[in-house]
């Protein structure tokens, strides 16, 4: 068998493997959108007749059930953490804002069709969701998480023992970082710390993990990636056909070092997987992201008006009428 034929056969096997992988992810996303179960409905303080408080729901709900969160300000005295497996968390199809930090520490949970403050999950699928921050927490065993068709200001990924797929998701933050000494570096929350310099933060790890970004739109007036430098060497990072803009650097460098301006430059900081057709350009957005405060979830900042991404090939399919990302119709 000649060398050229071997190369062609190897390429065909690679494409076949990628197709099977893509089909598997597509199926998981489709299943997450349509899965059903017994419904428990919550409202703030349980004031809507027939609903529970968030604290009552945490005690009543069981694995495989649906938790439907009505819009409004939830104000639990203590953080409510759901440890049940295979929960399904959803909004009520109104697009109304659910003012609640959602903590899911059970396995294989689903978050879908919701406008919510923050989501923190261990594994499972987060789809058609608008949030300030989505966090994938550190796994203790090999597991996987999928983020698809979501709109956020910031991602926080603890890639420890995790295989994370981020697909057709928009991460937008307009905070303009010019001098690290003139801004507050970190905001600390109950379960994690968030950088204001970069829009995708990687937490501390001691086991190898993989993360793949596909067809995403990243818009940062600061930096793109940052986090624990030693840990990021444990990450295999794959960037597959994304639209990327950052005013500073693709990686938040120590002060005084040359900034990274192309994807190839990331190989010094990550285990870099195959890079495919990434577009580095500033997309025109329908609304200008807030320059002073990194909490801006207005639908217009996730909508590209012209050029790459305007035909929905990059980022989420944000619906202004629904107030959240919605599935893209074929």
C-alpha positions, -999 to 999 in steps of 0.1 A, spaced: 0 0 0 15 33 -10 21 62 13 -6 85 -3 -33 59 0 -24 53 37 -27 91 43 -61 91 26 -74 61 46 -61 76 79 -79 109 71 -112 91 64 -110 72 97 -103 105 115 -133 122 98 -155 92 106 -145 93 143 -152 130 144 -186 125 128 -195 98 154 -184 121 182 -204 151 168 -235 129 164 -231 117 201 -229 153 214 -258 164 191 -279 136 205 -271 145 241 -281 181 235 -313 170 217 -322 146 245 -316 173 272 -341 196 255 -369 171 254 -364 149 285 -394 148 308 -402 139 344 -424 148 374 -424 186 378 -418 205 410 -425 243 406 -408 270 427 -415 307 431 -398 333 453 -409 325 489 -434 301 474 -459 330 470 -475 317 438 -503 293 446 -493 256 441 -455 263 442 -428 257 467 -399 277 481 -365 268 469 -357 253 503 -388 231 502 -380 220 467 -345 210 476 -359 186 502 -387 172 481 -372 167 447 -357 134 437 -333 122 410 -348 124 375 -375 151 384 -379 185 368 -375 217 389 -393 246 372 -382 280 385 -406 309 380 -390 344 376 -383 366 405 -358 373 433 -351 342 453 -335 351 486 -326 319 506 -309 325 539 -282 300 530 -270 287 496 -293 259 485 -273 230 470 -289 202 450 -270 170 453 -296 147 435 -285 131 402 -302 136 369 -322 167 379 -337 189 351 -338 226 359 -358 248 336 -375 282 333 -412 287 326 -408 297 289 -413 334 297 -377 344 296 -382 362 329 -351 366 351 -346 340 379 -325 358 404 -308 328 420 -274 312 421 -280 276 411 -257 249 426 -260 214 411 -236 189 427 -254 158 415 -243 139 384 -257 142 349 -281 171 356 -297 193 329 -302 230 329 -323 244 300 -343 273 287 -337 297 316 -326 332 323 -307 329 356 -281 346 377 -254 319 379 -252 281 373 -226 259 389 -227 222 380 -205 192 382 -215 173 350 -244 170 325 -258 194 299 -265 232 301 -284 244 271 -304 274 259 -294 293 290 -286 330 297 -265 336 328 -238 360 342 -215 330 350 -215 293 342 -191 272 363 -181 236 358 -168 224 391 -139 200 397 -147 164 393 -132 137 414 -137 110 387 -136 111 350 -168 128 338 -182 151 312 -201 183 308 -217 200 278 -225 238 274 -245 245 243 -263 275 228 -257 296 260 -250 333 266 -228 343 294 -205 371 306 -180 346 320 -171 310 321 -153 293 350 -140 258 343 -124 234 368 -113 209 342 -100 184 368 -108 149 354 -134 164 331 -141 163 294 -159 196 287 -175 205 254 -186 242 248 -205 246 216 -223 275 199 -220 296 231 -214 333 233 -191 347 261 -192 385 261 -176 410 285 -169 447 278 -148 456 308 -118 473 294 -86 462 311 -57 485 304 -35 483 336 -39 454 360 -28 476 388 -59 499 384 -87 473 387 -98 449 414 -83 416 403 -107 391 419 -142 389 431 -147 361 456 -179 341 459 -190 314 483 -177 285 462 -152 300 437 -132 330 428 -138 349 395 -112 371 377 -123 404 361 -94 404 337 -104 375 315 -137 360 304 -127 323 307 -110 312 339 -95 278 346 -94 267 382 -67 247 400 -63 211 389 -42 181 398 -55 157 371 -56 160 334 -87 173 316 -99 182 282 -119 212 270 -132 218 234 -147 250 221 -167 246 189 -185 274 169 -183 298 199 -182 336 199 -158 351 224 -158 389 229 -135 404 255 -123 439 259 -97 425 283 -82 390 280 -96 357 269 -81 329 290 -66 330 325 -62 310 357 -38 288 376 -7 286 353 6 252 365 -29 237 362 -34 249 326 -5 226 314 -28 197 324 -55 209 300 -58 197 265 -74 228 248 -90 224 214 -103 254 195 -125 243 166 -139 270 143 -146 299 167 -150 336 164 -125 353 188 -120 389 198 -100 402 227 -86 437 230 -56 425 250 -43 389 249 -56 354 243 -39 345 276 -36 368 306 2 371 308 22 381 339 28 419 338 56 429 314 55 398 292 45 398 255 8 393 250 -5 363 230 -22 375 198 -27 342 179 -40 307 188 -6 291 181 9 312 209 -13 293 234 8 262 231 32 276 256 5 275 283 -18 247 274 -16 212 259 -30 225 227 -52 202 206 -59 206 169 -68 242 159 -93 244 131 -102 276 112 -106 301 141 -115 336 130 -98 364 150 -119 395 143 -140 420 163 -177 414 155 -202 443 155 -227 437 183 -262 451 184 -255 467 218 -221 478 231 -213 457 262 -210 476 295 -174 489 298 -174 495 335 -192 465 350 -188 428 339 -225 420 345 -244 427 313 -269 401 301 -289 423 277 -298 401 247 -284 427 223 -247 422 234 -249 386 222 -263 394 187 -238 400 158 -252 424 132 -230 418 102 -200 397 91 -188 364 106 -214 352 132 -243 372 118 -257 341 102 -256 322 135 -226 301 125 -208 313 156 -222 318 191 -256 313 205 -290 319 188 -301 347 210 -338 356 208 -347 391 218 -384 382 220 -378 351 241 -351 368 262 -329 337 261 -311 317 235 -334 294 216 -327 263 194 -316 272 158 -342 260 133 -329 240 104 
